[in-house]
Amino acid sequence: MLTVDTPILVRAIDDDMHGQDRRLSDASLLVMAQEVITRLSYISRKANPDISDVDLDAFCIALLEPKADEANRILLRARERGATHEKLCLSYIAAAATRLGEWWEKDIIHFSDTAIAAGRMLHMLRDLRMTMPPVPVRGHREALFATAPGEQHVLGVTMAADILRNKGWHIDLQVGRTETDLCKIAHDGGYPIIGLSASGADRVRALARTIVELRIAAPRSLIFISGNIVHIDRDIAIRTGADAAAASMAHCQETLESLYQAVLRAASSAP
């Protein structure tokens, strides 16, 4: 079994191994992959999966293939047969994480396999948002801003919230919250946009864990990452399954406006 100190060669944890230049360390990538698999496995254990072992194995194998096409087709066919968002999340993606975790522990698959599968599952959780009804538009720009769980640097996100409030945004700022707290706040609040702030690579684990939970608790919300971690790794959104990332205050404003316009378009195109 690989450890954090084991030398590894792995390309970006994205959907199809496009191979962006890696800025996070191999150790950080390993931790993130472990966390995605662990959190999804935990979620799966709380559900009653209704997918056969044969179908689940086929989905897992598809997640490990050079391209994600077949895995995406499996989810699409399940949705066409009437699978709900919850079933796709729990009976397919989360259950697959449990199975892949078992394969990893038995040395059937390697870290690079798990990293690719973890990235794909994060993207699937994000893309399943498209199957949900659009978030109701309340007539003004609104977002939830929060620090990643365990994050101690709060000045930046506090300043960003104040600046955006002065520009007409309604920002609910939450700092020092656990992922459980944030998921409840996001679920109950129905925010169209959620911004997570993190300062360094040591927060990758918390980001991965929180985004997994938020994708299930608030599937209609768009999620973006801000803070110094975006300077460290410009591909952090790709790696964690977020919708966008913003490094500077100006970029944050542009990103928020772009996400808000996407919410408006989705609402206007709804039947």
Buried (B, 14 or more C-beta within 10 A) or exposed (E): EBEEEEEBEBBBBBBBBEEBEBBBBBBBBBBBBBBBBBBBBBBBEEBEBEBEEEBBBBBBEBBBEEEBEEBBEBBEEBBEEEBEBEBBBBBBBBBBBBBBBEBBEEEEBBBBBBBBBBBBBBBBBBBBBEBEEBBEBEEEBBBBBBBBBBBEBBEBBBEBBEBBEEEEBEBBBBBEBEBEEBBBBBBEBBBBBBBBBBBBBBBBBBBBBBBBBBBBBBBBBBBBBBBBBBEBBEBBBBBBBBBBBBBEBEBBBEBBEBBBEBBEEBBEEEE
